[in-house]
């Protein structure tokens, strides 16, 4: 049993615990080649969204997939609990263009929980999330769809930067605030990240331009570095997100106000 209330990651990040009910669209990595299974997930997703090209499919699939990491990071920062995101501990359910995550066992990653200090734990869990898992998915999606690798990393970095703002704003204590700031400083350190072996530069070390939030004093709207390509989908007369790097700030504010009306 989890030692904390999981409602935040269930409601915000599409987490579920335990095996999904019988469903023809359940995907398991157990006994399967990871790259092949990711390809099947992407192809299933593509059949639901009617995208004009494979790069759009790849980016939009990854945008939805990234919620998995945001939920795990939230849990780590707020509860010091390393959820196990090993491929063999996950099932995925696709319903239309939505992806839901099922963590089969809610047990912590023991090898991380028993480490002596927080810095060692942070490095080990970063490696678990982003070297052992995220980089494998990115490689498979890039190989299958041709979407640029840099854009994939910018997408996960953006999502975490977005949630950082929310987590700091909702922080229940100074200790949690300090913990969030400390983790992000370490996770976005530019050169030779120990948790991404073989890389000279951290692909998540990027800043995002901020535009003043017209509705909430002291808040900002972060602008993506890589477009999510949502505008390429057919059937939407107003397809651009207010976080899109392709639109003017005037249009950004207009769209933001409309979405919060």
SULJOVEN-V809394 format. One record per helix or strand of 2 or more residues. SS is the DSSP state (h for helix, s for strand). FROM is the first residue (numbers start at 1). LEN is the number of residues. If there is no record, write none. Layout:
# SULJOVEN-V809394
ss=SS from=FROM len=LEN
ss=SS from=FROM len=LEN
This chain:
# SULJOVEN-V809394
ss=h from=7 len=7
ss=s from=15 len=3
ss=s from=26 len=3
ss=h from=34 len=16
ss=h from=54 len=12
ss=h from=67 len=13
ss=h from=87 len=3
ss=s from=90 len=6
ss=s from=98 len=6
ss=h from=110 len=4
ss=h from=118 len=28
ss=h from=149 len=22
ss=h from=174 len=14
ss=s from=210 len=3
ss=s from=220 len=3
ss=h from=230 len=3
ss=h from=249 len=11
